[in-house]
Amino acid sequence: MSTFEKPGFLAIELDGAGWDGADLARAVLAAESAGFHAATFTDAPAPGRANALLRAAFAGPVTHTIALVPEVDTVYTEPFHVSTQLASLDYVSGGRAGWIATASDAPGAAAAVGRASVTGEALGQEAAASIEGSRRLWDSWEDDAVIRDVATGRYIDVDKLHYVDFDTPAGFAGAGYSVKGPSIIPRPLQGQLPVLVAASLLGEVRADAVDAVLVSAPAAELLAAEVRDVRARVGASVAVIAELDVVLDARGQAAAARDAAFDGGRAAFTGSAAGLTDFLTDLLRAADGVRLHPASLFVDLEELGRMVLPELRRRGVLRPVVQDGTFRGLLGLERPASRYATVSAAAAGTGK
């Protein structure tokens, strides 16, 4: 058995599962049973499919250990609504929610909400503002704001709800906005949901504003080096997650013969389950985790659960799956205090 100083985790993209309830439940339960630590949900439009956040919310009550991490766009959505929907997902999943904050430059996404398309550095600015606004809203209720005081008829302690007073910064390329708050939902179970962004957004989005960075490369053999480069940029406090497309030998058919088309511009592995196991063993020496994008969700997931994950666990490469764990716990993050709780306590101490 190999000795890993810090075993990693595996996530799987469930893009192959549609909105049909049985199909989605089958996919997420198969991923959880296989031992994946997290499932992600792309928000690319598909006919007849609900958005990523709704699919993740559907998966919450039927799962127990797997983290549920939808993509939610930051450019054509309102931070107030995004933050409350994600907080609701955290409650539905028992603290297993996360957020892949994306910044879409697709003209169709802009047209759907009647806005001009956003491109260039403005994408990163939109993402940074949405993340900051959402984080403030998650903190706007202190943890003990809900008191349920029957004697006085009070459900909440209004002194423990706070305005967030967020304004987009000077030089903001898009239409500026402000968020007053407080939120309309209590603080998430995790306090702050883990926020993930693609490495391409770093710069406009500060590394200390996110909890994990998704890293890809043009080819599989370049992926570990790209992970190390991003690690040097973001430091040890931010998780680095490698992105990998996967097509495996399966059901008597060689991977190279399968009609698999990827359009994500990611590194890809094509080959046997044993070969992928060796590749992931090496990759997880550099990365905190890997998100796999299977060519065919149910075909490749079967091979991954039968051949790859058990061997990675035997080698000591993967962290154990924790019953009743949180996504923050998976990433090694403590539950943070509300930024406003300290202010409230200080004000009480000075009579303000």
Disulfide bonds with the S-S distance in Angstrom:
none
